[in-house]
Amino acid sequence: MESENKQILPQFPLSIVAFPGEKVNLHIFEPRYKQLITECFTNDSYFGIAPFYKGELIFYGTEMKVLEISKIYDDGKMDIKTIGQRLYHIHQFEKKAPAKLYPIAAVSYFDTDLSIHPILKTKILEHMSSLFDLLNIKKPLSEFEKEFSSFNIAHHVGLSLDDKIKLLRISSEEKRLKLIEEHLEQFLPQVKKAEELKERAALNGHFKNLQSPDF
């Protein structure tokens, strides 16, 4: 459910998708965003990351909180740590806030649904186990079981940027998980086929120790 109350939120468009609960480390070098981050950190306020994709700003994003400024360089550049808060929808975007260097937007927030769906959870974890085995990924599934949500697993299942942007637009956790499940059901056979082709290619050019049938 999207709130009808609109609020003003400073914007930091980037060619990434951030999700609620996700920690994102950023290197800040443009003057407008150095100003934005300094103000957010000083005032304990928030900014938004909305994806900039294929030359266009996506009018959905994630509110971010600055956890710390890890380093300030001699020229004023910064390394910062942030964490995602809430999903939002942009209603109006301005390239510059009044008397500021950075963009702002009028936004409304989603009431983010993170309700657990046991059947979807089981299916997705099974698919993730198969995917990790195929790709020889050593990340333990227990990391995802403890705090299972669409946002926690979205960056680990091979979603395209298009699919991640679709997740930003969905307020229902069940619908987000169904999108991930459908993706994995299509993606796994492709990965399996690619791994089989890789194995075949590795055999080419090697001496083969094969036994001929005994006629």
N, C-alpha and C positions, 0 to 999 in steps of 0.2 A: 504494500500500500504506500502510495506517494503522498507526502504531506502537502497541503495546499499553501502553507505558509512559505513565502519566498524569503531567502536571506542572501546577503552579499558575501561572497567568498572569493578571496584572491586566487588567481589561477596561475599554474605552472605547467602549461601544455608540454607533453613529452611523447616520444614515439614508443611508449610502453603502456602496459596496463598494470595498475596496482590494485590490490584487493584489500578489503577490510581485514585487519590482523596481520597483514604482510609487512615485514620490515624491509625498507628500501634505503640503501646508501647512495648518496648523490654527491657529485662534485659540482660546486656552484661557482661559475666564473663570469656570467653576464651581470653587468651593473644592476639591471632591473630585478634580477632574482636574488642578488646579494642584498638588495634593499628589502625585498619581500621576506627572505629567511631571517634577517636580522630583526625585523619587526615581529614576525611570528614567534621567534624564540624569546624576545624581550617581553612581549605582551602575553605569552602563553596562549596564542591564538592559532588558527588553522589556515591551511591553504589547500587547494585542490589540484590533483593531477588528472587531467582529461587527455585521452590519447589524441595525438596528431597523426593521422593515418591517411596515406595516399593524397597528401596535399590538403586535407581538410581536418578541421577540428571536430571530434566526436562530442556530441552534446550530453555525454554521460561521463562520470568520473568518480574518483574516490577522494574523500576528505583525508588530509594527512596532518599528523602532529609531528613537530620537530622534537625528537628525543634528546639530541645533543648536537652541539657543534664540535666535532672531533678535532678539527685543525683549522686555523686561520693562517693563510700564507702571507708573506710580506706584501704582496700586491692586492690583498683583500679577498682572494679566492678562498673558498671554504670546502671542507669535507664534512658532511652532515649525516646523521642517522635519523630516519623518520619511520613512522608506523601508520598504516591505514586505519581509518575510523569508520566512516559511513559512506554508502553510495549516494550519489546525487544526480539530478537531472538539471542541465543548464537551460534556462528560459531566455536569457539575454546575456550576450557576451560583449565586453568592451575591451579594446586593445590596451587602454590605459585607464587606471583609476584616477579620479581627480587629484591633481598635485602629486601623483606618484608615477613611477616608471613602469610598474608591472600591470598586467591585465587583471580584470575582475569580472565576475559574473553574478547574475541573480539566479539562485539555485533553489530547488526544493529537494528534501532528503527522502530516501526510502526507509520505511520501517523494515529493516533487514530481517528476513525470516531465516533462522538457522535450525529449524526443527529437524529432528533425526528421523530418517526413513530407513528402518532396519533392512528391508529387502534390497533397496538400492545400494545401501552401504555394503552389504555382503557381496553383491554382484560386482560393484566397482572395485572393491579390494581384491577380489579374485582376478579380475582383469589386470589390475595393477601388478599383482604378483607375477602373472604370465608375462607382462610387458617387461618388468624388471629382469626376469630370468632370461628373456630373449636378448636383451641389450646388456646383460651382465652388469646391471646396476646393483650395487651393494647396499643401497639405502634400505633400512629395515621398515617393514610395513607397520610395525608398532608405533612409529612416529606419527602415522596418519590415523591409526585406530583410536588413539587417545583423544585427539581433538579433530574428529572427522567432520569436514564441511567442504562444500564445493570450492570455497576460497582457498582452503589449505592445500588442496590437491591440484588445483587448476594448472599450476606451472610445472607439474611433474608427469603429465599424461600425454604430452605431445600435441596439445591444442594449438591451432594456428592463432595468429593475432586477431583474425576475423572472429573466431569462436570465443576468444577471451572478451572481445568487445560485446559480443552477444550476451555473455554472462553479466556484463555491467548493466544491461538493459532489463534484466529479469529480476523481479522482486521475490519470486517464490523459490525457496530452496529446493523443493521437489522438482521444479522445472529445470533448475540449473543442474541438478544431479542427473536428470534424464538426458540432458544435452551431453553431459560428460559420458554417461553410459553408452549412448548411441555412437558417440565419437570413438570410444574404445572398441566397440563391436566392429566398426569399420576399419579402424586403424591397426588392430592386432594382426589380422590376416595380411595386411600390406607389409608390416614389419617382419612377420614370419617369412613371407616370400622373399623379401630383400635379404634376410639372413641366409636363406637357402641359396640364393644366387651368389652371395658372397662366399659361401662355402664351396660352391662349384667352381667359382673363379679361382679360389685358392688352390684347387686341385690341378688346374691347367698348368702344363709345363713340368709337372712332377712325374717321377717314375712311379708307375702304378703297380702295386703288388696284387694282381687279380688272378683268381683261379678259373681256368676254363672248365666247362662242363665235361664230364667223363662220358663220352658217347660209347 
